Amino acid sequence: MNESLIERSVPGAGSRQVRGACPHDCPDTCALLTTVEDGRAVKVQGNPLHIATAGVLCPKVSRYTERTYHEGRLLQPLRRVGPKGSGRFEPVSWDAALSDIAARLGAIAARDPQAILPYSYCGTMGLVQGESMAGRFFHKLGASLLDRTICASAGAEALVQTLGGKVGMKVEFFAEAKLIMVWGGNAITSSVHFWRLAQEAKRQGARLVCIDPRRTETAEKCHEHVQLLPGTDAALALALMHELVTHDWLDTDYIAQHTLGFEALRERALRWTPERAAAVCGVPAGQIRALARDYGTTTPAAIRLNYGMQRVRGGGNAVRAVACLPALTGAWRHRAGGLLLSSSGFFPADRATLQRPDLLAGRTPRTINMVTIGDDLLRPPSAGFGPAIEAVVVYNSNPLAVAPESAKVVQGFAREDLFTVVMEQFQTDTADYADYVLPATTQLEHWDIHGTYGHTDVVLNRPAIAPLGQARTNTQVFRELAQRIGFADACFGDSDEALCRQAFGKHVDFQALLDHGFASLGIPDAPFAEGRFPTPSGRCEFFSARLARQGLDGLPDHVPNYEPSGSSARYPLAMISPPARNFLNSTFVNVQSLRDAEGEPLIEMHPQDAAQRGIVDGQAVRAFNDRGEYLCKASVSQRARPGVVNGLGIWWRKFGMEGTNVNQLTSQRLTDLGRAPVFYDCLVEVRPA
């Protein structure tokens, strides 16, 4: 057999290495090597031959064997025997579970399939174990569609309206930049491979600036920290534009040839003096001026934008404003200049072939936003809403932990008349409320294929070990449900390897993926050096006619938070809820070594705010607002700026001090663009417990 089609042997009896991909919601999408001895995975490491991974993994994924062989791993189907939320289940056979699930879903679908809702997100980023066979099943069924917006859709829509797609500079060239602005993200925690490149640039003399309300680990390692108030990023970007215009730090040739709407943007920017922005952002006007000078006079200058700054009411406008900056200075001319939020728009994934929306056969089911699941599970049937939700199938997500205003989410999932199926690796908060819990495979046990949003390589995942216990892939569960319901379409017979081959079709050499585990896209080093943006005009669109046709502002602007800092005497503290360093959203919270490293649920407070409330470091406190209360420990430090607290997430509720987490406080409101959540647009008060 051709060696490229099998795993590479390594020294030691019965030992081999299997090429794979990290499945988690991180821009780095690492290429993995799993060492298997006598059928057991003993080590997971980064593939040193993959340039973006360079043999290095984050502390979370380097412990992936601990996750796979965790004593709490679900290894057999379970059926509820106690009240919802009690976590009381009995073992049941796969045949009995799938037969009952198919019968109950079929009965609901016979009345109105829209009463069935899939609920999933990025528990795996894989195109196959994500929305391939699942999409086919729910489309054929005619179930409600899910608007998957809970993480990135505000920023994504902003990029589409400005640059034409989720596109940007190639991450490897940050190493050559002379100025790097890390805006709205904690790269040390959330993108370790980008941070390696930033450090390389720093050693070559680059200046690093972090723009973030929290004094993160990344901020501490940068030359400068711009500690603005949450939700004020657009005001800062507009003030930077003001300075670029007034000092003529502009590339007028690039603007003339490759942008649209400059005169209108110029007029708006001239209204945003540094003093005006300083009053909004809570940072000195002099710091804004100096940052604009550095950006306008340093070549090449690069911006690594991240998703933290778009989780507020005006998040889409904020991303639009920042995305205009490189075109004003002509930074796109250089391969080490420009901006990167997401590179996922470069990937030619054939989602229609994977998910088969044609199986809807002309039906147009309603769409339910995953952010508002708390309200929607409690809605009665109505002409505007449609049927009440009678069944939810949850996979690749943990809504009781991750969805906002979680008291309502719990109330909705606690409905005795709601039929809930959860496909999971562990007994999560959401699994506790299921009627059936179906054991799912981990990344080491199945085929999958991954695009990325932080580099430009496709990465293939091959199964390294057999599924543990009775665990089954998501794809296999939906195949068997389709068979039991009576769906005879040939597409339900496609194997996982066949689905991997369909994902990119002829756009990517599948043999190269088999041979190496990854394959690079043919993206130019400086993709927009000569314009050619994937917008309708081919230009960077400062003014979006598409937004204007929707009745929205065609230019980016500062849109104040729903709950602006300092606007409430009752709840005077703005709260953001960035991820804890050792977790990834709600993933890894049950891994004991990572939970031990994280300690306990914390809310960070500035010493000034803590002293005013009689709070000392390590004390139990209650954070609260009209939506709920959250009991945790106070961490009093300079990581928080005055008037802002940082509720580190996302702990599973069951590991919280009172069975809640920080999403007890967040709201179900949506952003200006992209219908996304506003997790960081939240006012609270904090008092001693």
Secondary structure, DSSP 8 states (H G I E B T S, - for coil): --GGGS-EE-SSTTEEEEEEE--SS-TT--EEEEEEETTEEEEEEE-TTSTTTTT---TTGGGHHHHHT-TT---S-EEE-SSTTS--EEE--HHHHHHHHHHHHHHHHHH-GGGEEEEE-SSS--TTTTTTHHHHHHHHHT--EEE--TTTHHHHHHHHHHTSSS----GGGGGG-SEEEEES--HHHH-HHHHHHHHHHHHTT-EEEEE-SS--HHHHHSSEEE---TT-HHHHHHHHHHHHHHTT---HHHHHHHEE-HHHHHHHHTT--HHHHHHHHTS-HHHHHHHHHHHHH-SSEEEEE-GGGGSSTTHHHHHHHHHHHHHHHTGGGSTT-EEES--GGG----HHHHH-GGGGTT----EEEGGGHHHHTT---BTTTBS---EEEEES--HHHHSSSHHHHHHHHT-TT-EEEEEESS--TTGGG-SEEEEB--GGGS-EEE--SSSSEEEEE---S--STT-B-HHHHHHHHHHHHT---GGGG--HHHHHHHHHGGGS-HHHHHHHSEEE----SSTTTT---SSTTSSEESS-HHHHHTTS-SS------SS-TT--SSS-EEEE--B-TT-BTTBTTT-HHHHHHH-S-EEEE-HHHHHHTT--TT-EEEEEETTEEEEEEEEESTTS-TTEEEE-B---GGGSTTS--GGGS----B-SSTT-B-TT--EEEEEE-
